[in-house]
Amino acid sequence: MNKQFPLQREQPNNPLHGINLKTILIELIAEYGWGKLALKINVNCFKSDPSINSSLTFLRKTPWAKEKVIKLYLDTRDKKK
């Protein structure tokens, strides 16, 4: 357990521990850009006047899209290693 933050448990087997959805989205945009991201994950919030805030709102309300974004993030991160 982390002594500095006693309520925060270490999760060595959780690759998303400590990474929030906004960080994931920002890293994917930096890697692919909005255009390629829209081709990889077919959702309108990446195609039509995309913004981080509107995309976050959509992803938080739409579990299937959020799962696709997280999977792409993990796949992208694994390829970089």
N, CA, C and O atoms as a MOPAC input file, in Angstrom:
PM7 MOZYME 1SCF
protein

 N      0.85900 1    -1.18400 1     0.00000 1
 C      0.00000 1     0.00000 1     0.00000 1
 C      0.89900 1     1.23800 1     0.00000 1
 O      1.97000 1     1.23700 1     0.60600 1
 N      0.46400 1     2.26200 1    -0.66500 1
 C      1.21800 1     3.50200 1    -0.76400 1
 C      1.11700 1     4.27500 1     0.54600 1
 O      0.01500 1     4.61300 1     0.97900 1
 N      2.25000 1     4.56100 1     1.18300 1
 C      2.21700 1     5.24800 1     2.47700 1
 C      1.81800 1     6.70900 1     2.34600 1
 O      1.21700 1     7.27500 1     3.25900 1
 N      2.14800 1     7.31800 1     1.22000 1
 C      1.81000 1     8.72300 1     1.02700 1
 C      0.29500 1     8.89700 1     0.83400 1
 O     -0.28900 1     9.86700 1     1.31600 1
 N     -0.32200 1     7.96400 1     0.13500 1
 C     -1.76600 1     7.98900 1    -0.09700 1
 C     -2.34300 1     6.65900 1     0.36700 1
 O     -2.51800 1     5.75100 1    -0.44600 1
 N     -2.64000 1     6.52600 1     1.64600 1
 C     -3.02600 1     5.22300 1     2.19100 1
 C     -4.30300 1     4.63900 1     1.59600 1
 O     -4.47100 1     3.42000 1     1.61300 1
 N     -5.20300 1     5.45900 1     1.07300 1
 C     -6.43900 1     4.92700 1     0.51000 1
 C     -6.25600 1     4.43600 1    -0.92300 1
 O     -7.10700 1     3.72700 1    -1.45900 1
 N     -5.14100 1     4.81700 1    -1.53500 1
 C     -4.87800 1     4.40300 1    -2.89900 1
 C     -4.10300 1     3.08900 1    -2.89400 1
 O     -2.96400 1     3.03600 1    -2.43000 1
 N     -4.71200 1     2.04900 1    -3.40200 1
 C     -4.05700 1     0.74600 1    -3.43600 1
 C     -3.27200 1     0.60900 1    -4.73200 1
 O     -3.70400 1     1.06300 1    -5.79100 1
 N     -2.12500 1    -0.01600 1    -4.62700 1
 C     -1.33900 1    -0.27600 1    -5.81700 1
 C     -2.00800 1    -1.38800 1    -6.61500 1
 O     -2.52100 1    -2.35400 1    -6.05100 1
 N     -1.99500 1    -1.23700 1    -7.93300 1
 C     -2.61700 1    -2.22100 1    -8.80600 1
 C     -1.65400 1    -2.55800 1    -9.94500 1
 O     -1.80900 1    -2.05900 1   -11.05900 1
 N     -0.67400 1    -3.39500 1    -9.66800 1
 C      0.34700 1    -3.66900 1   -10.67600 1
 C     -0.18100 1    -4.37000 1   -11.92500 1
 O      0.44100 1    -4.27600 1   -12.98300 1
 N     -1.30700 1    -5.06800 1   -11.82900 1
 C     -1.84600 1    -5.78800 1   -12.98000 1
 C     -2.90400 1    -5.00200 1   -13.74300 1
 O     -3.49000 1    -5.52100 1   -14.69300 1
 N     -3.15700 1    -3.76600 1   -13.34500 1
 C     -4.14500 1    -2.93400 1   -14.02100 1
 C     -3.42200 1    -1.89300 1   -14.87200 1
 O     -2.88600 1    -0.92500 1   -14.33100 1
 N     -3.39500 1    -2.07400 1   -16.20300 1
 C     -2.65100 1    -1.14600 1   -17.05300 1
 C     -3.25500 1     0.25600 1   -17.11400 1
 O     -2.59200 1     1.19000 1   -17.56600 1
 N     -4.48900 1     0.41500 1   -16.67100 1
 C     -5.14300 1     1.72200 1   -16.70200 1
 C     -5.12300 1     2.43700 1   -15.35500 1
 O     -5.66900 1     3.53300 1   -15.22400 1
 N     -4.50200 1     1.82900 1   -14.36500 1
 C     -4.47100 1     2.42700 1   -13.02900 1
 C     -3.80700 1     3.80000 1   -13.07400 1
 O     -2.67000 1     3.93200 1   -13.52600 1
 N     -4.52000 1     4.81400 1   -12.60600 1
 C     -3.98200 1     6.16500 1   -12.54900 1
 C     -4.09700 1     6.94800 1   -13.84600 1
 O     -3.63300 1     8.08600 1   -13.92100 1
 N     -4.71000 1     6.35800 1   -14.87300 1
 C     -4.87100 1     7.04100 1   -16.16000 1
 C     -6.35400 1     7.30300 1   -16.36900 1
 O     -7.16000 1     6.37200 1   -16.37300 1
 N     -6.71700 1     8.57800 1   -16.54300 1
 C     -8.14000 1     8.88300 1   -16.73500 1
 C     -8.48800 1     8.96200 1   -18.22300 1
 O     -7.60100 1     8.98300 1   -19.07600 1
 N     -9.75900 1     9.00500 1   -18.51700 1
 C    -10.25400 1     8.98300 1   -19.89000 1
 C     -9.74500 1    10.18000 1   -20.69900 1
 O     -9.45500 1    10.04800 1   -21.88800 1
 N     -9.64000 1    11.32700 1   -20.06700 1
 C     -9.15500 1    12.51500 1   -20.76800 1
 C     -7.71400 1    12.32400 1   -21.22700 1
 O     -7.36500 1    12.68800 1   -22.35000 1
 N     -6.88600 1    11.76000 1   -20.37100 1
 C     -5.48900 1    11.49300 1   -20.72600 1
 C     -5.40800 1    10.50400 1   -21.88100 1
 O     -4.61000 1    10.67800 1   -22.80200 1
 N     -6.23000 1     9.47300 1   -21.82700 1
 C     -6.26600 1     8.47400 1   -22.90100 1
 C     -6.63200 1     9.14700 1   -24.21600 1
 O     -5.97500 1     8.92300 1   -25.23200 1
 N     -7.66900 1     9.96500 1   -24.20300 1
 C     -8.12200 1    10.62800 1   -25.41800 1
 C     -7.05900 1    11.58400 1   -25.96000 1
 O     -6.81700 1    11.61400 1   -27.16700 1
 N     -6.43500 1    12.34600 1   -25.10400 1
 C     -5.39400 1    13.29200 1   -25.53300 1
 C     -4.22200 1    12.54300 1   -26.17000 1
 O     -3.68700 1    12.98100 1   -27.18800 1
 N     -3.82700 1    11.42900 1   -25.58200 1
 C     -2.71800 1    10.65700 1   -26.14500 1
 C     -3.08700 1    10.04400 1   -27.49200 1
 O     -2.25100 1     9.98800 1   -28.39400 1
 N     -4.32900 1     9.58400 1   -27.63900 1
 C     -4.75200 1     9.03900 1   -28.93000 1
 C     -4.81400 1    10.12100 1   -29.99900 1
 O     -4.44500 1     9.87400 1   -31.14800 1
 N     -5.27000 1    11.30500 1   -29.64100 1
 C     -5.31700 1    12.41200 1   -30.60300 1
 C     -3.89400 1    12.79800 1   -31.01400 1
 O     -3.64100 1    13.06900 1   -32.18700 1
 N     -2.98200 1    12.82300 1   -30.07000 1
 C     -1.58800 1    13.14500 1   -30.38700 1
 C     -0.98400 1    12.09100 1   -31.31300 1
 O     -0.19600 1    12.41900 1   -32.20000 1
 N     -1.34600 1    10.84400 1   -31.11000 1
 C     -0.80000 1     9.74200 1   -31.91000 1
 C     -1.41100 1     9.68700 1   -33.30700 1
 O     -0.68800 1     9.53100 1   -34.29100 1
 N     -2.73600 1     9.81300 1   -33.40400 1
 C     -3.43400 1     9.57900 1   -34.66500 1
 C     -4.03000 1    10.83800 1   -35.29900 1
 O     -4.17300 1    10.90100 1   -36.52000 1
 N     -4.37500 1    11.82700 1   -34.49700 1
 C     -5.13600 1    12.96700 1   -35.00800 1
 C     -6.60500 1    12.59000 1   -35.08800 1
 O     -6.95200 1    11.41000 1   -35.04100 1
 N     -7.46200 1    13.58500 1   -35.20900 1
 C     -8.91000 1    13.33100 1   -35.22400 1
 C     -9.32300 1    12.48300 1   -36.42500 1
 O    -10.16300 1    11.59100 1   -36.29900 1
 N     -8.73300 1    12.76000 1   -37.59400 1
 C     -9.12500 1    12.04800 1   -38.81300 1
 C     -8.87300 1    10.55400 1   -38.73600 1
 O     -9.77200 1     9.75800 1   -39.00400 1
 N     -7.65700 1    10.16600 1   -38.37100 1
 C     -7.33600 1     8.73900 1   -38.27400 1
 C     -8.06500 1     8.08000 1   -37.11400 1
 O     -8.43300 1     6.90800 1   -37.18600 1
 N     -8.27200 1     8.84200 1   -36.04400 1
 C     -9.01400 1     8.30300 1   -34.90300 1
 C    -10.45200 1     7.98200 1   -35.31700 1
 O    -11.01200 1     6.96600 1   -34.90600 1
 N    -11.04400 1     8.85800 1   -36.13400 1
 C    -12.41200 1     8.61800 1   -36.62100 1
 C    -12.46900 1     7.40500 1   -37.53800 1
 O    -13.48400 1     6.70900 1   -37.57900 1
 N    -11.39100 1     7.14100 1   -38.27600 1
 C    -11.36600 1     5.95100 1   -39.12600 1
 C    -11.22900 1     4.67100 1   -38.29400 1
 O    -11.79600 1     3.63600 1   -38.64500 1
 N    -10.49000 1     4.74300 1   -37.21700 1
 C    -10.28100 1     3.57300 1   -36.36600 1
 C    -11.49500 1     3.27600 1   -35.48600 1
 O    -11.83300 1     2.11800 1   -35.24100 1
 N    -12.14900 1     4.35200 1   -35.01400 1
 C    -13.34400 1     4.20200 1   -34.17300 1
 C    -14.42500 1     5.07400 1   -34.79300 1
 O    -14.35400 1     6.30200 1   -34.72800 1
 N    -15.40900 1     4.44900 1   -35.38500 1
 C    -16.42400 1     5.14300 1   -36.17200 1
 C    -17.52200 1     5.73300 1   -35.27200 1
 O    -18.58000 1     5.13300 1   -35.08200 1
 N    -17.23900 1     6.91800 1   -34.72900 1
 C    -18.23800 1     7.63900 1   -33.93900 1
 C    -18.25400 1     9.10000 1   -34.39800 1
 O    -17.21100 1     9.66500 1   -34.72900 1
 N    -19.42300 1     9.69300 1   -34.41300 1
 C    -19.56400 1    11.06100 1   -34.92500 1
 C    -18.79100 1    12.10000 1   -34.11700 1
 O    -18.37400 1    13.11700 1   -34.67000 1
 N    -18.59400 1    11.86700 1   -32.83600 1
 C    -17.89500 1    12.87600 1   -32.03000 1
 C    -16.43700 1    13.02500 1   -32.45400 1
 O    -15.80100 1    14.02000 1   -32.10600 1
 N    -15.89100 1    12.05900 1   -33.20000 1
 C    -14.53800 1    12.17500 1   -33.73600 1
 C    -14.54400 1    12.73100 1   -35.16000 1
 O    -13.50200 1    13.14800 1   -35.66600 1
 N    -15.70300 1    12.73800 1   -35.80500 1
 C    -15.80200 1    13.14200 1   -37.21100 1
 C    -16.31400 1    14.56200 1   -37.38500 1
 O    -15.72900 1    15.35400 1   -38.12400 1
 N    -17.39300 1    14.87600 1   -36.71200 1
 C    -18.10500 1    16.13200 1   -36.93100 1
 C    -17.75700 1    17.14900 1   -35.84900 1
 O    -18.20100 1    17.02700 1   -34.70700 1
 N    -16.96400 1    18.15000 1   -36.21100 1
 C    -16.56000 1    19.21200 1   -35.29000 1
 C    -16.03900 1    18.63600 1   -33.96800 1
 O    -16.59300 1    18.91500 1   -32.90500 1
 N    -14.97900 1    17.83700 1   -34.04000 1
 C    -14.50200 1    17.15000 1   -32.82900 1
 C    -13.86900 1    18.08700 1   -31.81200 1
 O    -13.19300 1    19.05300 1   -32.16400 1
 N    -14.10200 1    17.78000 1   -30.55600 1
 C    -13.43300 1    18.47400 1   -29.45900 1
 C    -13.25800 1    17.47100 1   -28.32300 1
 O    -13.96800 1    16.46900 1   -28.23900 1
 N    -12.31400 1    17.76000 1   -27.47000 1
 C    -12.06600 1    16.85800 1   -26.34500 1
 C    -13.27700 1    16.81200 1   -25.42500 1
 O    -13.69200 1    15.73300 1   -25.00400 1
 N    -13.84300 1    17.96500 1   -25.11000 1
 C    -14.98100 1    17.99100 1   -24.17500 1
 C    -16.19900 1    17.25400 1   -24.71200 1
 O    -16.82400 1    16.48600 1   -23.98000 1
 N    -16.54800 1    17.47400 1   -25.97900 1
 C    -17.72600 1    16.78400 1   -26.51900 1
 C    -17.46600 1    15.28000 1   -26.62400 1
 O    -18.37000 1    14.47300 1   -26.40300 1
 N    -16.24400 1    14.91000 1   -26.95800 1
 C    -15.91100 1    13.48900 1   -27.04700 1
 C    -15.95900 1    12.82300 1   -25.67800 1
 O    -16.46300 1    11.70800 1   -25.54600 1
 N    -15.43800 1    13.49700 1   -24.66200 1
 C    -15.48900 1    12.94400 1   -23.30700 1
 C    -16.92800 1    12.75200 1   -22.84100 1
 O    -17.25900 1    11.73000 1   -22.24100 1
 N    -17.77400 1    13.72700 1   -23.11400 1
 C    -19.19000 1    13.62200 1   -22.74200 1
 C    -19.81900 1    12.40400 1   -23.39800 1
 O    -20.51000 1    11.62500 1   -22.74200 1
 N    -19.57700 1    12.24000 1   -24.70300 1
 C    -20.13400 1    11.09900 1   -25.42700 1
 C    -19.59200 1     9.78100 1   -24.88600 1
 O    -20.35500 1     8.84800 1   -24.63700 1
 N    -18.27000 1     9.70300 1   -24.70400 1
 C    -17.66100 1     8.44500 1   -24.25600 1
 C    -18.11700 1     8.04700 1   -22.86100 1
 O    -18.27200 1     6.85900 1   -22.57700 1
 N    -18.33200 1     9.01500 1   -21.99700 1
 C    -18.79700 1     8.69800 1   -20.64000 1
 C    -20.22900 1     8.17200 1   -20.62900 1
 O    -20.61700 1     7.43900 1   -19.72000 1
 N    -21.01400 1     8.54500 1   -21.63800 1
 C    -22.40900 1     8.10200 1   -21.71200 1
 C    -22.58900 1     6.85600 1   -22.57200 1
 O    -23.66800 1     6.26400 1   -22.58700 1
 N    -21.53100 1     6.45000 1   -23.29400 1
 C    -21.64900 1     5.37100 1   -24.26200 1
 C    -20.59200 1     4.30600 1   -23.99000 1
 O    -19.47000 1     4.40300 1   -24.48700 1
 N    -20.94400 1     3.29600 1   -23.20700 1
 C    -19.95400 1     2.29700 1   -22.78900 1
 C    -19.25200 1     1.57600 1   -23.94800 1
 O    -18.04800 1     1.33400 1   -23.86500 1
 N    -19.96700 1     1.22700 1   -25.02100 1
 C    -19.33100 1     0.49100 1   -26.11500 1
 C    -18.25300 1     1.32700 1   -26.80000 1
 O    -17.22100 1     0.79500 1   -27.20800 1
 N    -18.48700 1     2.63100 1   -26.92700 1
 C    -17.49200 1     3.51000 1   -27.55600 1
 C    -16.29600 1     3.70500 1   -26.62300 1
 O    -15.14800 1     3.72300 1   -27.06800 1
 N    -16.57200 1     3.85000 1   -25.34900 1
 C    -15.49100 1     4.00300 1   -24.36200 1
 C    -14.59500 1     2.76800 1   -24.37000 1
 O    -13.37200 1     2.88900 1   -24.30000 1
 N    -15.19700 1     1.58000 1   -24.45600 1
 C    -14.42500 1     0.33900 1   -24.49700 1
 C    -13.51600 1     0.29400 1   -25.71400 1
 O    -12.37300 1    -0.15500 1   -25.62200 1
 N    -14.02300 1     0.76400 1   -26.87200 1
 C    -13.20400 1     0.77800 1   -28.09000 1
 C    -12.02900 1     1.74100 1   -27.95300 1
 O    -10.92300 1     1.44100 1   -28.40200 1
 N    -12.26500 1     2.89500 1   -27.33600 1
 C    -11.19600 1     3.87600 1   -27.12900 1
 C    -10.13300 1     3.29500 1   -26.19500 1
 O     -8.93800 1     3.42500 1   -26.45800 1
 N    -10.55600 1     2.67000 1   -25.12800 1
 C     -9.60200 1     2.08300 1   -24.18000 1
 C     -8.81000 1     0.96100 1   -24.84400 1
 O     -7.59900 1     0.85900 1   -24.64800 1
 N     -9.47600 1     0.12400 1   -25.62000 1
 C     -8.77500 1    -0.96500 1   -26.31500 1
 C     -7.74700 1    -0.40400 1   -27.28900 1
 O     -6.62400 1    -0.90600 1   -27.34600 1
 N     -8.10000 1     0.61500 1   -28.05100 1
 C     -7.15700 1     1.22800 1   -28.97800 1
 C     -5.97300 1     1.82300 1   -28.22600 1
 O     -4.83100 1     1.70000 1   -28.66800 1
 N     -6.23700 1     2.46100 1   -27.10300 1
 C     -5.17000 1     3.03500 1   -26.28700 1
 C     -4.20400 1     1.95100 1   -25.81200 1
 O     -2.98800 1     2.10800 1   -25.91800 1
 N     -4.74700 1     0.85600 1   -25.29100 1
 C     -3.89600 1    -0.22700 1   -24.79500 1
 C     -3.10100 1    -0.86800 1   -25.93400 1
 O     -1.91800 1    -1.16800 1   -25.77200 1
 N     -3.74500 1    -1.07800 1   -27.08200 1
 C     -3.05000 1    -1.65300 1   -28.23700 1
 C     -1.93200 1    -0.72700 1   -28.71300 1
 O     -0.83500 1    -1.18400 1   -29.03400 1
 N     -2.21300 1     0.56200 1   -28.75800 1
 C     -1.22200 1     1.54300 1   -29.19300 1
 C     -0.05700 1     1.59300 1   -28.22000 1
 O      1.10300 1     1.64100 1   -28.62900 1
 N     -0.36500 1     1.58200 1   -26.94500 1
 C      0.67400 1     1.62700 1   -25.92000 1
 C      1.54400 1     0.37500 1   -25.96200 1
 O      2.76100 1     0.44800 1   -25.79200 1
 N      0.90500 1    -0.78200 1   -26.19200 1
 C      1.65700 1    -2.03900 1   -26.25800 1
 C      2.59900 1    -2.07500 1   -27.47600 1
 O      3.69000 1    -2.64100 1   -27.40400 1
 N      2.17500 1    -1.47600 1   -28.57600 1
 C      3.01700 1    -1.45000 1   -29.78200 1
 C      4.24400 1    -0.57300 1   -29.60400 1
 O      5.27700 1    -0.80700 1   -30.23100 1
 N      4.13100 1     0.45000 1   -28.74000 1
 C      5.25200 1     1.34900 1   -28.49700 1
 C      6.33900 1     0.72900 1   -27.62000 1
 O      7.48800 1     1.17100 1   -27.63500 1
 N      5.97100 1    -0.28600 1   -26.86500 1
 C      6.93200 1    -0.90600 1   -25.92900 1
 C      7.95900 1    -1.72800 1   -26.65300 1
 O      8.83800 1    -2.31500 1   -26.02000 1

